[in-house]
């Protein structure tokens, strides 16, 4: 049966009515009437008719035709007086409008999927950099015998001293909240923390209370098993939350809608509490306080972002440094202790596995239960072994459950998109569930447009609890409520709903699109010089224009992001025609102040040094075969032989030896740890200086050649749509909907 989105007007009451499809569309009635009028000038044979033939019986004619054919039996009264030619014209108008509406919706869906692919591919591309660190250490340990069994010196400081209550916490500069937290943590302290944290300003606890919560949580978590056993025998239900990523407003929405934890209302929080969001420390402190106040009702699982290497890349370390500049080193060390003792997963009623990432064809719960998880301060670096041989099998077990994703096809293959973990198919899931006598798996780790997703014949459920993750309106958050029969009920929500309610659909789409383009342009700035060189190879006459095919080829060859570049051409090279692309507009966009400022807000040099220092120390200890604290040229040469044999790169052995000699700053023929670290610091400084020089040179060029109007307009729109005003958090300011299982 035809479904029209035409607005109907009856002769009797003159009131406008529309179908369900029309209600969902954003088309205006005046536009529909104009389209309908233009179509009604055609007769049955396709010949033009007089416009005066149009009357107000347009809608009633369509309804009479539907009733005579038996298509609309639900109408109470038959409508008569309809001609065949009139019916044809009306149906043609309805079909025309239907096609227009479907094309409109298809374009919107294409734009949404394109923006989503930009966000997701950029996220996974940045995670590949972190996964490369794991692969590097894995290869070192595999091919350098002295690496296995070497004690990692990163956490030489005893965890007893880190958790000592008499540590040197200093007062911070500026104001802190006059809120006293004392042990044991009770519900009154939870209410106090929520009231303090929801304020946009002055929400800093005194650092001694922050350290108190972290220390007490680490001590308590240390006593827990690797896999927590959760039961609905008493509560008759349990709530599972996915990634929060520093989104305090989403956590407060969940607690507001679902209630605080209790013996009758237990929670499982499935990792990734911090990073990306601006309130990661508050989220972590509130979750740990909930665990301390309700230890039998709150279960915390570790995610792949509960890792200092990931924190340095995605903002959590910078957040702690900004909030507690005088105490951040001490607090971050205690946070590492919290990370290392977080359980690796949970099992609900012995039937449902809850882990952050997923599984692989080698995942064994029995082996995971026996692992000493305290060794894995960072999952991306070699674990603490105390001189014992490193068991790579158990390291891989932890890595797989933290980083893996499900796929629709059969098999279990390396996850090349993230660069870590695996893609596991329905057969892997089925074998795992049968082997461990489980019903299904709940995991997180992936942002989903609706906050949740079923896969593998409903045996793998993904839950993601951070709404507006990429941008305002980009996705919904969700949490799962499971009853005693383990039947899942989903609650979808969007926090700060009033901000999006004030926007039209077009404005919301514009904000998501602008955020996606901004993130993409910032990423492309890393390849700016390479892009310019590759563009010029296809432009020997220096016209500034190349074909669309060549432009797309260069964009993919240099960035390797796997994006639909033809669809993005109008956005990244505005103002060009349909056959040729002015690649200078793309380069001008990357050089605008909006993009350069966004790049400057990213990971700083100090963040990178903090992230890499422990890794560099571990590499130094591996190369230092005799454990003397100094690396000789012979030790360097041995390491280089192994690296070139098993991990070939772009440099020859002679070039690498020359770089090793350059590390010997004092000329004594040996390289100590300080010289080793200083060499990497100087290399990073030199790279940054070269980048600054390139920016200065391009700024001089821009001062003489003003960017085109389309580029300026696009940059201004990106800036306007991505400015976020911070306000107090109101948990009741949300849109929530319960979705019952089918």
NUPA-678111 format. One record per residue (C-alpha): residue in one letter; x, y, z. Coordinates in Angstrom, 1 decimal, decimal comma, padded with zeros to 4 digits. Layout:
- type:x:y:z
- A:X:Y:Z
...
This chain:
- type:x:y:z
- X:000,0:000,0:000,0
- X:001,2:003,5:-000,8
- X:002,3:005,6:002,2
- X:002,2:009,3:001,4
- X:003,6:012,1:003,5
- X:001,3:014,6:001,9
- X:-000,5:017,0:004,3
- X:-004,3:016,5:004,0
- X:-006,9:019,2:004,3
- X:-010,6:018,2:004,4
- X:-013,3:020,5:003,1
- X:-015,4:020,2:006,3
- X:-013,1:021,4:009,0
- X:-010,1:022,7:007,1
- X:-007,8:021,1:009,6
- X:-004,4:019,8:008,5
- X:-003,7:016,1:009,0
- X:-000,7:014,1:008,1
- X:000,6:010,6:008,0
- X:003,1:009,2:010,5
- X:005,8:009,6:007,9
- X:005,0:013,3:007,5
- X:005,1:013,7:011,2
- X:008,7:012,4:011,3
- X:009,9:014,6:008,5
- X:011,1:018,2:008,6
- X:009,3:019,3:005,4
- X:007,0:022,3:005,7
- X:003,4:022,1:004,6
- X:003,8:025,1:002,3
- X:006,5:023,2:000,4
- X:004,4:020,1:000,1
- X:001,4:022,2:-001,2
- X:003,7:023,8:-003,9
- X:005,0:020,4:-005,0
- X:001,5:019,0:-005,0
- X:000,2:021,9:-007,1
- X:003,0:021,5:-009,6
- X:002,2:017,9:-010,0
- X:-001,6:018,4:-010,4
- X:-001,2:020,4:-013,6
- X:-000,7:017,0:-015,4
- X:-003,6:015,0:-016,7
- X:-003,9:011,2:-017,0
- X:-002,2:011,2:-020,3
- X:000,6:013,4:-019,1
- X:-000,7:016,5:-020,9
- X:-000,7:019,8:-019,0
- X:-004,0:020,9:-017,5
- X:-005,2:024,2:-016,4
- X:-004,1:025,2:-012,9
- X:-007,6:026,4:-012,2
- X:-008,7:022,8:-012,0
- X:-007,0:022,6:-008,6
- X:-009,6:022,7:-005,8
- X:-009,7:022,1:-002,1
- X:-011,0:018,5:-002,8
- X:-007,4:017,4:-003,3
- X:-007,1:015,5:000,0
- X:-010,6:014,1:000,0
- X:-010,1:012,7:-003,5
- X:-007,1:010,7:-002,4
- X:-009,0:009,3:000,6
- X:-012,0:008,4:-001,7
- X:-009,7:006,4:-004,0
- X:-008,1:004,6:-001,1
- X:-011,5:003,7:000,3
- X:-013,0:002,5:-003,0
- X:-010,0:000,2:-003,5
- X:-010,3:-001,1:000,0
- X:-007,0:000,4:001,1
- X:-008,3:002,5:004,0
- X:-011,2:000,6:005,5
- X:-010,6:002,3:008,8
- X:-012,3:005,6:007,5
- X:-015,7:005,9:009,0
- X:-017,6:007,6:006,1
- X:-017,1:006,9:002,4
- X:-016,2:010,0:000,4
- X:-017,7:010,3:-003,1
- X:-017,6:012,5:-006,1
- X:-014,1:011,7:-007,3
- X:-012,9:011,5:-010,9
- X:-010,3:009,1:-012,2
- X:-008,1:011,9:-013,6
- X:-008,3:013,6:-010,3
- X:-007,2:010,5:-008,5
- X:-004,2:010,0:-010,8
- X:-003,0:013,5:-010,3
- X:-003,3:013,2:-006,6
- X:-001,5:009,9:-006,5
- X:001,3:011,3:-008,7
- X:001,7:014,2:-006,3
- X:001,8:011,8:-003,3
- X:004,5:009,6:-005,1
- X:006,5:012,7:-006,0
- X:006,5:013,9:-002,4
- X:007,3:010,4:-001,1
- X:010,3:010,2:-003,4
- X:011,5:013,6:-002,3
- X:011,1:012,7:001,3
- X:013,0:009,4:000,9
- X:015,8:011,1:-000,9
- X:016,0:013,7:001,8
- X:016,1:011,0:004,5
- X:018,7:009,1:002,5
- X:021,0:012,2:002,3
- X:020,6:012,7:006,0
- X:021,4:009,1:006,8
- X:024,4:009,3:004,5
- X:025,7:012,4:006,2
- X:025,2:010,7:009,6
- X:027,1:007,6:008,6
- X:029,9:009,7:007,1
- X:030,3:011,7:010,3
- X:030,1:008,6:012,4
- X:032,8:006,9:010,2
- X:035,1:010,0:010,6
- X:034,8:009,9:014,4
- X:035,2:006,1:014,7
- X:038,2:005,8:012,3
- X:040,0:008,7:013,9
- X:039,4:007,1:017,3
- X:040,8:003,8:016,2
- X:043,7:005,3:014,3
- X:044,9:007,1:017,5
- X:044,5:003,8:019,4
- X:046,8:002,1:016,9
- X:049,7:004,3:018,1
- X:049,2:003,0:021,6
- X:048,9:-000,6:020,4
- X:052,2:-000,3:018,5
- X:053,9:000,1:021,9
- X:052,5:-003,2:023,0
- X:053,7:-004,9:019,8
- X:057,1:-003,3:020,1
- X:057,7:-004,7:023,6
- X:056,2:-008,0:022,5
- X:058,7:-008,3:019,7
- X:061,6:-007,2:022,0
- X:060,7:-009,9:024,5
- X:060,3:-012,5:021,8
- X:063,7:-011,8:020,1
- X:065,9:-010,6:023,0
- X:066,4:-013,3:025,6
- X:067,7:-010,9:028,2
- X:064,4:-009,0:028,1
- X:062,4:-011,9:029,5
- X:062,5:-012,0:033,3
- X:064,0:-008,5:033,6
- X:062,2:-006,6:036,4
- X:060,4:-003,5:035,2
- X:061,8:-000,6:037,2
- X:058,9:001,8:036,5
- X:057,2:001,0:039,8
- X:060,3:000,4:041,9
- X:058,6:002,4:044,6
- X:056,9:000,0:046,9
- X:053,1:-000,1:046,8
- X:053,2:000,0:050,6
- X:054,7:003,5:050,5
- X:052,2:004,6:047,9
- X:049,3:003,5:050,0
- X:050,9:004,9:053,2
- X:048,5:007,3:054,9
- X:051,3:009,5:056,1
- X:052,4:010,8:052,7
- X:053,4:014,3:051,7
- X:050,2:015,7:050,2
- X:050,5:019,5:050,0
- X:047,9:022,2:050,0
- X:047,0:023,4:046,5
- X:047,1:026,9:045,2
- X:043,6:028,5:044,9
- X:040,4:027,5:046,5
- X:039,2:023,9:047,3
- X:035,8:022,8:048,5
- X:035,3:022,8:052,2
- X:034,0:019,3:052,2
- X:035,3:016,8:054,8
- X:035,6:013,2:053,8
- X:036,4:010,6:056,4
- X:036,5:006,8:056,7
- X:034,4:004,8:056,5
- X:032,7:006,3:053,4
- X:028,9:006,5:053,9
- X:025,9:007,5:051,9
- X:026,1:011,0:053,4
- X:029,6:011,4:051,8
- X:028,2:010,3:048,5
- X:025,5:012,9:048,6
- X:028,1:015,5:049,5
- X:030,4:014,5:046,6
- X:027,5:014,6:044,1
- X:026,5:018,1:045,3
- X:030,2:019,3:045,1
- X:031,0:017,7:041,7
- X:027,9:018,9:039,9
- X:028,9:022,5:040,2
- X:030,8:023,9:037,2
- X:033,2:025,9:039,4
- X:034,9:025,3:042,7
- X:034,5:021,6:042,5
- X:038,0:020,6:043,6
- X:038,2:018,5:046,7
- X:041,2:019,0:049,0
- X:044,0:016,7:047,7
- X:044,2:014,9:051,0
- X:040,6:013,7:050,6
- X:041,3:012,7:047,0
- X:044,4:010,7:048,2
- X:042,3:009,2:051,0
- X:039,6:007,8:048,6
- X:042,2:006,5:046,2
- X:044,3:004,8:048,8
- X:041,4:003,2:050,6
- X:039,9:002,0:047,3
- X:043,3:000,4:046,2
- X:043,6:-001,4:049,5
- X:040,1:-002,8:049,2
- X:040,3:-003,7:045,5
- X:043,5:-005,6:046,2
- X:041,5:-008,2:048,2
- X:039,1:-009,0:045,3
- X:039,4:-011,9:042,9
- X:040,2:-011,3:039,2
- X:036,6:-012,2:038,2
- X:033,9:-010,8:040,5
- X:030,8:-013,0:041,1
- X:027,6:-011,1:040,9
- X:024,2:-012,5:041,9
- X:020,6:-011,4:041,7
- X:019,5:-013,9:044,4
- X:018,8:-011,0:046,9
- X:018,3:-008,0:044,6
- X:016,3:-009,8:041,9
- X:017,9:-007,4:039,4
- X:021,2:-005,7:038,5
- X:022,3:-002,7:036,4
- X:025,2:-002,8:034,0
- X:026,8:000,5:032,8
- X:029,3:000,8:029,9
- X:032,0:003,4:029,1
- X:031,6:006,8:030,9
- X:034,9:008,4:029,6
- X:034,8:011,3:032,0
- X:031,2:012,2:031,4
- X:030,1:013,0:034,9
- X:026,7:014,3:033,7
- X:025,9:010,8:032,3
- X:026,9:009,1:035,6
- X:024,6:011,5:037,5
- X:021,8:010,8:035,1
- X:022,1:007,0:035,7
- X:022,1:007,5:039,5
- X:019,2:009,9:039,3
- X:017,1:007,6:037,1
- X:018,1:004,3:038,5
- X:018,8:005,2:042,2
- X:022,0:004,9:044,3
- X:023,5:001,4:044,7
- X:022,1:-000,7:047,5
- X:021,7:-004,4:048,4
- X:018,5:-004,3:046,3
- X:020,0:-002,2:043,5
- X:023,5:-003,5:042,6
- X:025,6:-002,0:039,8
- X:028,4:-003,3:037,5
- X:030,5:-000,5:035,9
- X:032,3:-002,0:032,9
- X:035,5:000,1:032,6
- X:036,7:003,2:030,8
- X:035,8:005,6:033,5
- X:038,3:008,3:032,4
- X:039,9:010,0:029,4
- X:038,3:012,2:026,7
- X:035,8:013,8:029,0
- X:036,7:016,8:031,2
- X:035,5:015,3:034,5
- X:037,3:012,0:034,6
- X:038,7:012,5:038,0
- X:035,3:013,2:039,5
- X:033,9:010,2:037,8
- X:036,7:008,0:039,2
- X:036,4:009,4:042,7
- X:032,6:009,0:042,7
- X:032,7:005,4:041,5
- X:035,4:004,5:044,0
- X:033,4:006,2:046,8
- X:030,3:004,3:045,7
- X:032,3:001,1:045,9
- X:033,6:001,9:049,4
- X:030,2:002,9:050,6
- X:028,4:-000,2:049,1
- X:031,1:-002,8:048,6
- X:028,6:-005,6:048,1
- X:026,5:-003,7:045,6
- X:029,1:-002,0:043,3
- X:031,4:-004,0:041,0
- X:034,1:-002,2:039,0
- X:035,8:-003,8:036,0
- X:039,0:-002,6:034,4
- X:038,9:-001,2:030,9
- X:041,7:-000,5:028,4
- X:041,7:003,2:029,4
- X:042,5:002,3:033,0
- X:046,1:002,6:031,9
- X:048,6:005,4:032,4
- X:049,9:005,1:028,8
- X:046,3:005,7:027,4
- X:045,7:008,5:030,0
- X:048,7:010,4:028,7
- X:047,4:010,3:025,2
- X:043,7:010,9:025,8
- X:043,8:013,7:028,5
- X:043,3:012,2:031,9
- X:046,9:013,0:033,1
- X:046,6:016,5:031,8
- X:043,3:016,8:033,7
- X:044,9:015,8:037,0
- X:047,9:018,1:036,4
- X:045,5:021,0:035,8
- X:043,4:020,4:038,9
- X:046,2:019,4:041,3
- X:049,4:020,9:039,9
- X:051,3:020,5:043,2
- X:050,2:016,9:043,9
- X:049,6:015,4:040,5
- X:052,6:013,1:040,5
- X:051,7:011,6:043,9
- X:048,0:011,3:043,0
- X:048,8:009,7:039,6
- X:051,0:007,1:041,3
- X:048,2:006,1:043,6
- X:045,7:006,0:040,7
- X:048,1:003,5:039,0
- X:047,7:001,4:042,1
- X:044,0:001,5:041,8
- X:044,3:000,5:038,1
- X:046,4:-002,5:038,8
- X:044,0:-004,0:041,3
- X:040,8:-003,4:039,5
- X:039,1:-006,8:038,7
- X:039,3:-007,9:035,1
- X:035,6:-008,9:034,7
- X:032,4:-010,1:036,3
- X:030,2:-013,2:036,0
- X:026,5:-012,8:036,7
- X:024,6:-015,7:038,1
- X:027,2:-018,0:036,6
- X:025,5:-017,4:033,2
- X:026,6:-014,0:031,9
- X:030,2:-012,8:031,4
- X:030,7:-009,0:031,7
- X:034,1:-007,8:030,4
- X:035,2:-004,5:028,8
- X:036,3:-005,6:025,4
- X:035,4:-009,1:024,5
- X:036,9:-012,6:024,0
- X:039,1:-014,5:021,6
- X:039,4:-018,1:020,5
- X:042,1:-018,5:023,2
- X:040,3:-016,9:026,1
- X:040,1:-019,1:029,2
- X:038,3:-017,9:032,3
- X:040,2:-020,4:034,4
- X:043,5:-018,9:033,3
- X:042,3:-015,4:033,8
- X:041,2:-016,2:037,3
- X:044,7:-017,5:038,2
- X:046,6:-014,4:036,8
- X:048,5:-012,1:039,2
- X:046,8:-009,0:037,9
- X:048,9:-006,7:040,2
- X:051,8:-007,2:037,8
- X:050,0:-005,3:035,0
- X:050,3:-001,7:036,1
- X:050,0:-000,9:032,4
- X:048,6:-003,4:029,9
- X:050,7:-001,8:027,1
- X:054,1:-002,3:028,9
- X:055,8:-005,4:030,1
- X:054,4:-006,5:033,5
- X:056,3:-006,5:036,8
- X:058,0:-009,9:037,0
- X:060,4:-009,6:039,9
- X:063,0:-011,6:037,9
- X:060,6:-014,4:037,0
- X:060,2:-015,4:033,3
- X:057,4:-013,5:031,6
- X:054,4:-015,5:030,6
- X:053,2:-014,0:027,3
- X:050,1:-016,2:027,3
- X:048,6:-014,6:030,3
- X:049,6:-011,1:029,0
- X:047,7:-011,9:025,8
- X:044,7:-013,1:027,8
- X:044,3:-009,7:029,5
- X:045,0:-007,9:026,3
- X:042,2:-009,7:024,4
- X:039,5:-009,2:027,0
- X:040,3:-005,5:027,1
- X:040,7:-004,6:023,4
- X:038,7:-007,1:021,3
- X:035,5:-006,3:019,2
- X:032,8:-008,6:017,7
- X:032,4:-009,0:014,0
- X:029,5:-010,3:011,9
- X:031,6:-012,9:009,9
- X:033,0:-016,1:011,2
- X:036,5:-016,5:012,6
- X:038,8:-014,8:015,0
- X:041,4:-012,5:013,4
- X:043,7:-009,6:014,5
- X:041,9:-006,3:014,9
- X:043,7:-004,2:012,3
- X:041,5:-001,2:012,8
- X:042,4:-000,7:016,4
- X:045,8:-002,3:016,0
- X:045,2:-004,4:019,2
- X:043,0:-007,3:020,3
- X:041,0:-009,4:017,8
- X:037,7:-009,4:015,9
- X:035,8:-012,4:017,1
- X:032,9:-013,9:015,1
- X:029,7:-015,8:016,0
- X:031,5:-019,2:016,0
- X:034,1:-017,9:018,5
- X:031,3:-016,7:020,7
- X:029,3:-019,9:020,5
- X:032,4:-022,1:021,3
- X:033,3:-019,9:024,2
- X:029,8:-019,9:025,7
- X:029,5:-023,7:025,4
- X:033,0:-024,2:026,8
- X:032,2:-022,2:029,9
- X:028,5:-023,0:030,1
- X:027,4:-019,3:029,7
- X:024,3:-017,8:028,1
- X:025,7:-014,6:026,6
- X:028,4:-011,9:026,9
- X:028,0:-008,2:027,9
- X:030,8:-005,9:026,8
- X:031,4:-002,2:026,1
- X:034,4:-000,6:024,4
- X:032,5:000,7:021,3
- X:030,4:003,8:021,0
- X:027,0:002,9:019,4
- X:024,5:005,5:018,1
- X:021,7:004,1:020,3
- X:023,9:003,3:023,3
- X:023,5:-000,5:022,8
- X:023,7:-003,2:020,2
- X:022,9:-006,9:019,8
- X:025,2:-009,2:017,8
- X:025,9:-012,9:017,3
- X:022,2:-014,0:017,5
- X:021,7:-011,8:020,6
- X:024,6:-013,6:022,4
- X:026,8:-010,5:022,5
- X:025,5:-007,2:023,9
- X:027,4:-004,0:023,6
- X:026,5:-001,3:026,2
- X:027,9:002,3:026,0
- X:026,9:004,8:028,7
- X:028,5:008,1:027,5
- X:025,9:010,1:025,6
- X:027,0:013,0:023,3
- X:030,4:011,1:023,1
- X:031,7:012,7:019,9
- X:029,6:015,8:019,9
- X:026,2:017,1:021,2
- X:023,6:014,9:019,6
- X:026,0:012,4:018,1
- X:024,8:009,4:020,1
- X:022,6:008,2:023,0
- X:023,9:006,6:026,2
- X:022,3:003,5:027,7
- X:022,5:001,1:030,6
- X:021,0:-002,4:031,1
- X:018,7:-003,6:033,8
- X:018,7:-007,4:034,0
- X:016,0:-009,2:036,1
- X:016,3:-012,5:037,9
- X:015,7:-014,4:034,6
- X:018,6:-012,3:033,0
- X:016,2:-010,7:030,6
- X:017,8:-007,3:029,5
- X:015,8:-004,0:029,6
- X:017,6:-001,0:028,1
- X:017,3:002,6:029,3
- X:018,4:005,1:026,7
- X:019,1:008,7:027,6
- X:020,7:011,9:026,4
- X:022,2:014,2:029,1
- X:021,9:018,0:028,9
- X:018,8:017,4:026,8
- X:017,7:021,1:027,1
- X:020,8:022,1:025,1
- X:019,8:020,0:022,1
- X:016,0:020,7:022,5
- X:016,7:024,4:021,7
- X:018,3:023,3:018,4
- X:016,6:022,3:015,2
- X:017,4:019,0:013,5
- X:019,5:020,9:011,0
- X:021,4:022,7:013,7
- X:022,1:019,4:015,6
- X:023,4:017,8:012,4
- X:025,5:020,9:011,7
- X:027,1:020,6:015,2
- X:028,0:016,9:014,7
- X:029,3:017,6:011,2
- X:031,4:020,5:012,4
- X:032,9:018,5:015,3
- X:033,7:015,6:012,9
- X:035,4:018,0:010,4
- X:037,4:019,7:013,2
- X:038,7:016,4:014,5
- X:039,6:015,3:011,0
- X:041,4:018,5:010,1
- X:043,4:018,4:013,3
- X:044,5:014,8:012,4
- X:045,3:015,9:008,9
- X:047,6:018,6:010,2
- X:050,0:015,9:011,2
- X:050,4:015,1:007,5
- X:050,1:018,7:006,1
- X:053,6:018,8:004,5
- X:053,2:015,3:003,1
- X:049,8:016,2:001,6
- X:051,2:019,3:-000,1
- X:054,1:017,4:-001,6
- X:051,8:014,6:-002,9
- X:049,4:017,1:-004,4
- X:052,1:018,9:-006,3
- X:053,2:015,6:-007,9
- X:049,9:015,5:-009,7
- X:050,1:019,3:-010,6
- X:053,3:019,7:-012,7
- X:052,2:023,0:-014,1
- X:051,5:024,4:-010,6
- X:047,9:025,3:-011,4
- X:046,7:024,6:-007,9
- X:044,1:022,1:-009,2
- X:044,0:018,3:-009,6
- X:041,3:015,8:-010,5
- X:038,9:014,5:-007,9
- X:040,3:011,0:-008,3
- X:043,9:012,2:-007,7
- X:042,8:014,3:-004,7
- X:041,1:011,2:-003,1
- X:044,1:009,0:-003,9
- X:046,5:011,4:-002,1
- X:044,2:011,9:000,9
- X:044,0:008,1:001,5
- X:047,6:007,4:000,6
- X:048,9:009,9:003,2
- X:046,4:009,6:006,0
- X:045,4:005,9:005,7
- X:042,1:006,7:007,4
- X:039,8:004,7:005,1
- X:037,2:007,5:004,8
- X:034,8:008,3:001,9
- X:036,9:011,1:000,5
- X:034,6:011,8:-002,5
- X:031,8:012,6:-000,1
- X:034,1:014,8:002,0
- X:035,4:016,7:-001,0
- X:032,9:019,5:-000,7
- X:033,7:019,9:003,0
- X:037,5:019,7:002,9
- X:037,9:021,6:-000,4
- X:035,0:024,1:-000,5
- X:034,3:026,2:-003,5
- X:035,7:023,8:-006,1
- X:033,8:022,5:-009,2
- X:032,6:019,0:-009,9
- X:035,6:017,9:-011,9
- X:038,7:019,5:-010,5
- X:039,8:020,2:-006,9
- X:041,7:023,2:-005,8
- X:043,9:021,5:-003,2
- X:045,1:024,8:-001,9
- X:041,7:025,2:-000,2
- X:042,3:022,0:001,7
- X:045,7:023,2:002,8
- X:044,3:026,7:003,7
- X:041,7:025,0:005,9
- X:044,4:023,2:007,8
- X:046,2:026,5:008,4
- X:043,3:028,4:009,8
- X:043,5:029,6:013,4
- X:040,5:027,4:014,4
- X:042,3:024,2:013,4
- X:045,8:025,3:014,7
- X:044,3:026,2:018,1
- X:042,5:022,9:018,3
- X:045,8:021,1:017,5
- X:047,6:023,1:020,3
- X:045,0:022,0:022,8
- X:046,0:018,4:022,1
- X:048,7:016,3:023,8
- X:051,6:018,4:024,9
- X:055,3:017,6:024,8
- X:055,2:017,0:028,6
- X:052,3:014,6:028,2
- X:054,3:012,7:025,6
- X:057,4:012,6:027,8
- X:055,4:011,4:030,7
- X:053,8:008,6:028,6
- X:057,1:007,5:027,1
- X:059,4:007,9:030,0
- X:058,5:004,6:031,6
- X:058,6:002,9:028,2
- X:062,0:004,3:027,5
- X:063,3:003,2:030,9
- X:062,0:-000,3:030,1
- X:063,8:-000,3:026,7
- X:067,0:001,0:028,3
- X:066,9:-001,9:030,9
- X:066,4:-004,4:028,1
- X:069,3:-003,2:026,0
- X:071,5:-003,0:029,2
- X:072,3:-006,7:029,1
- X:074,8:-006,7:032,0
- X:072,5:-004,6:034,2
- X:075,3:-002,1:034,8
- X:073,2:001,0:034,4
- X:075,1:002,0:031,3
- X:074,8:000,9:027,7
- X:078,0:000,2:025,8
- X:078,4:000,4:022,0
- X:078,6:-003,4:021,9
- X:075,3:-003,7:023,7
- X:073,8:-001,3:021,3
- X:075,1:-003,2:018,3
- X:073,7:-006,5:019,7
- X:070,3:-005,0:020,1
- X:070,4:-003,4:016,6
- X:071,3:-006,8:015,1
- X:068,2:-008,3:016,7
- X:066,0:-005,4:015,7
- X:067,1:-005,4:012,1
- X:066,8:-009,2:011,8
- X:063,3:-009,5:013,3
- X:061,8:-005,9:013,1
- X:063,2:-004,4:009,9
- X:062,8:-000,6:009,6
- X:063,8:002,3:007,4
- X:067,3:002,8:008,9
- X:070,4:000,7:008,1
- X:072,6:-000,7:010,9
- X:075,2:002,0:010,3
- X:072,7:004,8:010,6
- X:071,3:003,4:013,8
- X:074,8:003,0:015,3
- X:075,6:006,6:014,4
- X:072,5:007,7:016,3
- X:073,7:005,6:019,3
- X:077,0:007,4:019,2
- X:075,2:010,7:019,2
- X:073,5:009,7:022,5
- X:076,9:009,7:024,2
- X:076,7:013,4:025,2
- X:079,8:013,4:027,5
- X:081,9:011,3:025,2
- X:082,9:008,5:027,6
- X:081,9:005,7:025,3
- X:078,8:004,7:027,3
- X:075,2:006,0:027,5
- X:073,6:006,2:030,9
- X:069,9:006,5:031,5
- X:069,9:010,3:031,7
- X:071,7:010,6:028,4
- X:069,3:008,1:026,9
- X:066,2:010,1:027,9
- X:067,9:013,4:027,0
- X:068,5:012,2:023,5
- X:064,8:011,5:023,0
- X:063,8:014,8:024,5
- X:066,2:016,7:022,2
- X:064,8:014,8:019,2
- X:061,2:015,7:020,2
- X:062,2:019,4:020,7
- X:063,9:019,4:017,3
- X:060,8:018,0:015,7
- X:058,6:020,6:017,4
- X:060,9:023,4:016,3
- X:060,7:022,2:012,7
- X:056,9:022,2:013,0
- X:056,9:025,7:014,4
- X:059,2:026,9:011,6
- X:056,8:025,4:009,0
- X:053,8:027,1:010,7
- X:055,7:030,5:010,7
- X:056,6:030,1:007,1
- X:053,0:029,3:006,1
- X:051,7:032,2:008,2
- X:053,8:034,6:006,2
- X:052,4:033,2:003,0
- X:048,9:033,5:004,3
- X:049,4:037,1:005,3
- X:050,1:037,9:001,6
- X:047,5:035,5:000,1
- X:044,1:035,7:001,9
- X:042,2:032,3:002,1
- X:039,2:032,1:-000,1
- X:035,8:033,0:001,2
- X:034,5:029,4:001,3
- X:037,5:028,3:003,5
- X:037,0:031,3:005,9
- X:033,2:030,6:006,1
- X:033,8:026,9:006,8
- X:036,4:027,6:009,5
- X:034,0:030,1:011,1
- X:031,1:027,6:011,1
- X:033,3:024,9:012,6
- X:034,3:027,3:015,4
- X:030,8:028,5:016,0
- X:029,3:025,0:016,2
- X:032,0:023,5:018,4
- X:032,1:026,1:021,2
- X:030,7:024,4:024,4
- X:029,5:026,5:027,3
- X:030,1:024,7:030,6
- X:027,2:024,9:033,1
- X:026,1:023,2:036,4
- X:025,0:019,6:035,9
- X:021,3:018,9:036,3
- X:020,7:015,1:036,3
- X:017,0:015,7:035,7
- X:017,8:017,5:032,4
- X:017,8:014,4:030,3
- X:015,6:012,5:027,9
- X:015,2:008,8:028,9
- X:013,3:005,9:027,3
- X:013,0:002,3:028,5
- X:013,3:-000,3:025,7
- X:011,8:-003,7:026,6
- X:013,2:-006,8:025,0
- X:011,4:-008,4:022,1
